[in-house]
């Protein structure tokens, strides 16, 4: 390519990169605009033209600044932009995600196992064609820089031009403001760069130490245990307990004492969803979460997890999958059944009268739904085995997901069976999911959409409760709950008196 051999002026090179950025990464951005404006009207045409001009000119201006001010370092930053944008636009096109602040936080909390599950040839092609090849051009290009005087003139003229374009579109500012979360989450490379910066700014603003809650008091000596099962990506409408046509809950549906509530999550991604389940109220602050609070106040607390993304857990008994697998035998140990290994024995061995066990599952997390359950639980066939969910038929995708719900049913049933054998305890099992899941509705997959834009499948969740016959606890008939009910209901069942307890957020009479 001549570009790699000949000198090229910095203005021309910045404009070239901006055009490539526009062609490669802005299809989802303009697809959203065309979907949400009347592109045949004058206002619609104005918005579209304005954004095309700004997308090219503003990015060219930013690239120009990086190259002039930082020289080779600017090249490296641009290389990173193209590679990361290529990967980001793959996930936007494939799963319908939006790279907002919540999604950035979700990505930063993703571990290697989950990340590896998204690998595909298509992802590799995106990275090479849209990322690596432009990166080679950027590194090899021989750029001719302008004088500082010329730099100031170009900068001033470009800023003036962009201001004129923006103010010429003033009549559509309200539309832009209304849709800014989505537009900002689809504009490359600023969706992830700005939101990444905001993520760390918010992290710094958070309290370095969690805000402690007022001390609690254990009211009685009655042996009581609650097993709180935090589900992963379990959407309510695929549970037959809630009226789903396929029998995804063959065991729970026949178990006496099981009750289900309609519930919604306060977020559509794991970190925020789990935080909401464990806090006494939904805030942006880092209050002391349920396990930490009860552990500090004399309750036996254990956390067992095959997942991640929870707030800091400050208890003695925290067991991840590797620790749980050490003395686990059988095929189920490779799956979420490992959470049940020696569960009954651990509860029985407690020297305290009040016990809270939290099981944090990963059963229904995509895209590899068919790998989340043992082969004998593949009840519904055929199933989707691809990480590129759009390539699967709706039937295959839903079947694979429904099998994860059937496996969840089996796990919850076994928790209940274990608790039934602990006759000296008043027992309760509470299952609530961190968020829901999209399975191709409106061309959306998985989760992570901003809550105000998310379809109901991403926030309508199951809230399933079982209590032992000797618990003497009856459930309130209210049938519409939020995740905040968990904290206060656990306190009530265990007989914990606390200044932060809210009776209105308690499921027990």
N, C-alpha and C positions, 0 to 999 in steps of 0.2 A: 504494500500500500504506500502511495506517495506520501500520505500523511505521516508515516513513520520515518520517512527519509528526509523530507523537506521541512524547512522552517515554516511555522504557521503563527500568525499574529494572535496574541492573547485574546483579543475581542472575538475573532473568528472562531477560535478554539472553544471559548466559553459558550458561544452561540451554538456551535456544533454539538457540544455535550448536552446543552439544554434541549436541543431538538431530539437527540437520542433519548434523553430522560423522558421527554414528553411522549414519544412514540412507544417506548418500552413499558412505561410504568403508570400512565395516566388513563388507560382505558376504564378501569373501575371508577375513577374519579368522575369522568365525563358520562359514564353510563348512569351514575347516580343523578347527575344534573339533568340528563335527558329524561330520566324517569320521573323527576319531581318538578319539572317546569313544563309549561306549554310551549314547546319549541317552535310552534307555528305563530305564536303571538310576538308582538314587538318586544315586550319585556323579556320573554324567553330567549329570543334571538340576542338581545342585548347582554343578558347574563352569560350566554354561551360564548359570544365573541370576547367579552371582557375577560372571562376565565382563560380562554385560549391565549390571549395576548399576555396576561399576567403570568400564566404557567411557563411560557417560554421566556419572557423578558426577566421576570423575577429570579428564576433559576439561573439564567445566564449571568445576571448581575451577581448573584451569590457565588457562582463558580468563578467569576472574574475576580471578585474580592479574595477568595481563597487562594487562587493562583498567584495574584500579584503580591499579596501580603505575606504568604507563607511559602511560596515557591515549591520546592520538592515536597515539603510537608503537606502543602495544599493538594498536591497530586495524590499523596497517600490517602488523604481524607476523601477525595473524590473516588478513588478506587474502592474504599470501604462503602461509600454511598451506593455505588453501582452494584456491588456484590450483595449488600444487605437488602437493597431495594428489589433485586431480582428474587431473593428468597421471600421477602415480604409480599410481593405481588403474586407469587405462586400461591401462598396461603390465602390471600384475598380472593384470587380467582377460583381456587379449588374448594375452599371451605366457607367463603363468604364472610370472613372475619373483617373487623375494622381495627386498625392499629391505634387505638386510643390509650389513655393512661392505664386503664384496667388491663388491657391486653398486654401492654408492656410489662406490667407487674406480673402477669401470668407467665409470660415468657421467661422472665428472670427467675421465677420459682419452678421452672421445668427442669427435671433432672435428666440424666443421660438416657435412662431407659425409656422415658416418655418421648424424648426428642428422637431417639432412634426409630421409634415406631412410625414416624412420619416420613421416613426416607423412601424415595421412589425414583425411578429413572426420569420421570417427568420433572421432579425437583432438581435433579442433577443437570438436566438440559436447560432449565431456567437459569440455574446458577452459572453455567458455562456460557451460554449464548448471550444472555442479557447482563451478566456480571463480569465473568473472566475476560471475555474478548474485548469489551470496552475498557476494562482495566489495563489490558496490554497496550491498547492505543494510547491511553492516558500516560502511562509510564514512558512509552517510547517517543511520544511527540516532542519535537524540538520547538519550544515556544519562544516567540519573540516578544519581549516585554516592552511596554510603553514607558515614557518618562513619567515622573511623579506629577508634573504639571498636567500632562495628558490624562493621567489616572484621575485627577481631581475633576477635570472637565467631563470625562465619561461618567463618573460617579454622579455628579450633579445633574447632568442631563438625563440620566436613566431614572434617578429618583423623581425628578420633575415629571417625566413622562408617566411613570407609574401612578403618581398622585393624580394626574389629569385623568387617567383611565379609571381609577377608583372613584373619583368624584363625579365623573360622567355617568357612573352607574349608581349614584346615590339613591335613586328611587327603589333599588333592589337590596339595600343594606339590611332591611328587616328579614328578607328571605335568607340572605347569607348568614345573618346572626342565628336565625332559627335552626339552620342546617349546619352550623359551624362544627359541632362535634363530629359529624360524619365526614364533612369536607376535610377537616383537619386530620382525620384518621385515614384518609385515602390519598392525600397529597404527598408524593414522594420527592425528596427523602425526608420531608419535614414532619411527617406523621410520627416516625419513630425517634427522630433526633430531638424534637421539641418535647414529646411526651416522655422520653427517657430522662431528659433534663428535669422536667417537672416531677417525675417519679422520685428522683434523688433529692430534689429540693423538699418535697413533702416528707421524705424519710428523715431528713435532717431536722425538720420542724416537729416531727413526732417526739414525744418524750423518750429520752434515752432509757429511762426506766419506766416500767408500766405503772400506771396510777393505781395504787392499792385501794381496795374497797374497805369499808368499815368492818371491824372484826365481827365474825359470826359466832353463834352459840348452838351447840348440839342439844336439842330439847329433851331427848329420851335415850334409853339404852336398847331400844328394840333393834335387833339385827336387820339391816335393810341394805339392799344392793340395787343399783341401777346400772344397766349396761346400755350406754348410749352408742348407737351405731350411726356413724356419719357416712351417708352414701355418697357416691361420686357419679355425677351426671345422670342421676335417675330421674326421669320425667314421669309425672303422675299419670298421664293418660295411657301409658303402656302397662299399668298394673291392673290385673283383672279384678282386684279388690275395689277398684274405682270404676268398674263397668267395662273394661277393655274386653273386646270380643274373644281374644285368644287367652287361653288359661295359663297366664304367666305366674300365677300364685296358687299352685295346686296344694301346697302344704299349709300356708297361712290361712287360706280360705276355709280349711277344716279344723283350725286350731281355736278352741274356745278361749275367750278372753281377749281376742285381738280386735282392736278398733282402729279405724283410719279416719284422719282428718284431712280436709282440703287445706293446703298450705301454699305459701309463696315464699320464694327466696328473696333476699334483699340485694342480691347481685347475681351475675351470670358467670362468674369465674370462681375458682376454688378458694383463693386466698381471702377474698372478701366474704364469700359464703360461709366458710368455716369460722372466720372471726365473728360473724353475726350470730352463728349458732352458739358460740361459747361466751359471748358477752351479755351483760345484764341489760344493755340497751345499745341500739345501733348508733354509733357515733364515729367520727373520724379519729378519735383519740384512742390510745392504747390502754384501755382499762384492764385490770386484772381479770383474766379469763377464768371460766368455771373450774377447770382442773387445778390451776394454781391456787385459786381462792379456797377451794375445799381442802386441798392438801395442807395449806398453811393453817387451816382451822381444825385440824385433827382428823380428817377423813382419809381413809385408805384410797388412794387414787392410782390407777394404772392406765397407761396409754399404749395401745398396740396399733401399729400402722403398716400398711403396704403402700401408703400414699405420701404426700408432702404438701406444703403450702399452709400449714397451720401457724398461728402466732407462736411466739416463744413459749415453750412449755417448761415450767420450773417444778418438776416433780422428780422423785427418786426413781420410780419404776416406769421408764420409757423404753419400749421395745420396738425396733424396726424389723423389717422383714428378715434381714440376715440373722438377727438374734433369735427370732421366732423359729427359723428353719433349723437351728442347730440340733434340736432334739425332736424334730417333727418327722414323722414317717408316713409315706404314702403319696400318691399322685396329687392329692389335694394340696399338699404343702407348696406346690408351685403356684398356687392360686390364692385367692383370699380366704380359703379355708384355714390357712396357716394361722389366721387371727384367732381361731378357736382352739388351737393347740394348748392343752393344759389350762384352759380358761376356768373350768369348774374347780379344778384343784387350786388354782391361784386364789380364787375367791374364798374357798373353804379354809385355806391356810392363813387368812388374814387374822390378825390379833385385834382388829378394831371392829366395832359394831356397825359402822357406816362405810360402805364401799361404793366407789364409782369406777367403772371400767369404761373406757372409750375405745371403740374399734373404728379406725379410720380406713375405710375400704377404697379400692380403686376399680371396682367391678365393671362399671359401665362406661369407663373413659375410652373415647375413641382415639384414633380412627380404627384401631385393630380390635374391634369388638369380638371377633371370632376367636381371639387368643386370650380372652379374659375368663374363660370357663373351661373345665375339663371336657373332653370329647363326649362323655356320656350325657352331658347337659345340652347337647345340640339337638334340641327337641324340634325346633322349627327349621325347615330346610326348603330350598337351598339358601346358603348364607354368603354374604359378601366377605371376600378374603383380601380385598385390595385396600391400600391406604388412600387411594384416590376414589373417594366415596361416590363421586358423580358418575364414575364408570360402572358402578353396580346398579342393578335394577332396584326399584323401590322395595320390591318384595325381598330381595336378597339382603338389603341393608337393614330393613326392619326386622327380618328374621334373626339376623346376627345380634342385633340390639336386644330383641325380646328374649333371646337365650341368656343374656347377661341378667335380665330381670328375673328369669326363672332361677338362675343361680343365686341371686340375691335372696330370693324366697327361701331357698334351701339353707343358706347361711343363717338367716333370721330364725328360721324354724329350729335349727340346731342350738342357737343361743337360748331360745325359749326352753328347749328340752333340757339343756344344762341347768338352767335356773330352776326348773321344776324339781330337780333332784336335791336342791339346796333347801330342804324343807324348814330349816331353822331361820331362814331369811324371808322377809317380805321382799319380793322381787318385782322389778319392772324392766322391760326392754323398750327403748325408744329408738325408732329409726327415722331419720330425717336426712334428706339429701342436701348437698351444698348448693346445687342448682339443677336445672334441667338440661335438655339436649335437643338440638334440631337434627332432623333426619331427612333433609332435602326439601322440607316445606319452604316455599318461596325461594328456592335455590340456596338455602342456608344449611350449613352443616355444623355439627358439634355445638359450641357455645362461645360466650365471650362478647356478644353484642352489647352495646350500651343498654342499660335496663329500660330506659324510656323508649328505645327503638326495638327492643327484643321481642320476638314472637312469644306467645304464651308457653310454648314448649320449652323455652329456656328458663322460665321462672316458676312455672306451676310444678310443685314438687310433692312427693308423698310424705306423710307424717303418720307413722304407724306405731301404735302403742299396745303393749301386752302387760298385764299385771297378774301376779299370782293370786290364787284363791284366798290366801291368808293375808293379803295386803290390806284388806278392808278399805281399799281406795276405789271410789267410783269416779268415772270421768264426767266432766262437764259436757253438755250436749252441743256446745258451740262448735261449729264445723268449719270455721274459716280462721286459720292461724297464720302466724309468721314464725320465722326461725327464732325470734326472741323468746318464744314461749318455753324453749328448752331450759334455759338457765333457771327460771323461776319454778318450773315444774319439778326439776331435779331437787331443788332446795326443799320444796314442799314434801316430796315423797320421802326424802331422807330425814325429814324432821330437823331441818337447819333453819334457825331463826336469824334473820339478817336485816339490817336497816335498809338495804337496797331491794329487798324482796317486794315484788309487785303482784298482789293477788289477782289482778286483772289479766295477768299473763301466765296463769296457772291452769293446766288442763284437768287437775284433780279437784274433786269436791272436798 
